[in-house]
């Protein structure tokens, strides 16, 4: 990929961005991001994206952590609604596959770029609700917990 003069690379998704876009400083080093989502992902687990001296972070190594999820929607979607939902979800970084069949949403995504929580936020933005029975809520809470543990375990840091 050809470098654009004056641009920097988003450490989460790798896109070239204006150095002032969603800009922050971390450990006195400036970083910029293509979106609020990439910024939040970095803030949650910066050492998934930046390593330590002599140790590359998972993202720097080009690793992916693919997750395959099946989520129950609150109501079945029509064909047109399913297409609109798939288009909205594919705007998120790291989304590899989206399928909607009635009230089921099937996803494959890279945990280093997106989380189930961010996917749920996108669903809410487009007006699609998830099943809200106690089993659905419990399952989602477990998914969030599992993803947080996995991301924390992958971070490169100097702690024992």
N, C-alpha and C positions, 0 to 999 in steps of 0.2 A: 504494500500500500504506500502510495506516495505521500510524504509529509507535506502538510500545508504550512507555509511560512507564517509565523506568529501564532500558531495553534499549539495546543498541548493535548496529550492523550488522557482521556478519562480512564483512571486505573481500574474501574469496575467493568465497563463494557468495551473499552478499547477505542471508542470513537474519538476523532479529533474535534476539539472544542475550543472556543474562545477562552483564553485564560481567565477571564472575568466572569464567566458563566458558572453559576452555582459554586463560586469560589470559596475555599476555606484554607486555613493553615492547620497542618497537623505536624507536630514535632518540629515546628518552625519551617516547614516545607510547604509551599503553596500547591494546592490541587484544585482542579476544576472538573465539572461534571456535566454530562449532557442533559440530565434530568434530576428532578427532586428525588426520584426513586434511586438513582445511582448514588447520589449524595447520602441518602439515608442508609443505604446498604453499606457504604464505606464507613459512615459514623458508627454503625452497629458493630462492625468487625473489620477495622482497618488493616489488620495483619493477615487477612485473607488476600489482600491486594498488594501490600508492600511488605517486603521481607525484613530481615535483619542482616547486618553485614555478613556476607558469606552464605546466607540462607535465603533462597527464593521463596516467595509466597506461592500458594497454590495457583493463583491467577497468573502470576509471572511465569510459572512453569507451563501455562496453557491448559491446566486441568479443568475439567468440568465435573460437576456433581449433579448428575441427572436424577430428577425425581419424577416418578410416574404417579399421578393422583387421579382418583375418581371422586367427584363431589356431587352430592345430590342437590339439585336446584329446588327452590320453593314451589315452582310450577313448571310444567313442561313448556318448552319454547316452540314456536312455529318455525318453519324452515327459514323464513326471512329473519326472525329474531336470532336464530342460531348463527346465521351468517354474520349478522351485525356483531354479535357477541364475540365470535371467533376473530373478526377483524379488529375489534377493540383490544382483545387480549394479546394479539400478535404485535401490538405497538409496544408492549413491555419488553425490555431486554431479557434475553435468555429463554424466551418461550420457543420451544421447538415444535410442538404439535398441540393442536386444539381440535377436539371433536365434541359435538353436542348431539345427543340422541335422546329426545324427549326431555325427561327431567334429569338426565345424567350429563355431567361435564367431565370429559377425559382430557388430561393435560400431561405433557412432558415438558419440564423446564429445568434450567440450570440453577441450582441453589446458590451458586456464587454470584448470580446476577439478579435473581428474583426469589421472593419467598411466597409461601401460601398466603401470608397476611397481606402482602402487596397485591396479590391476585384477587383476594377478597375485596380490597379497596377498589380495584378497577371494576369488579362486578357491581359494587354499590354505585359507582359513578355512572354506569350505564343502565342502572335501574333493575338489575337482576339480583334476586335474593337467593340465599342458600337455604336449604332445609333447616328448620329451627327447632326440631324436636330435641329432647335431651340427648339422645344417642348421637345426633348430628353435631351438636355443640361439644359434646365430650370428645368425639373423634377429631374435630378441628383443633381443640385445645391440645390434644395429644400431638397432632401434626406440628403445631407451633412449637411445642416443647421439644420434640424430636429434632426439628430443624435448628433450633437455637443450640441444642447440645452438639449437633454435628458441626455447625459452623464454628462454635467455640473450640471444638477439638481440632479443627483444621488450621486454625490461626497459627501463624509463626510468631512466637514470642520467646523472650529470654527467661521466662519463669519456669520453675521446675514443677 
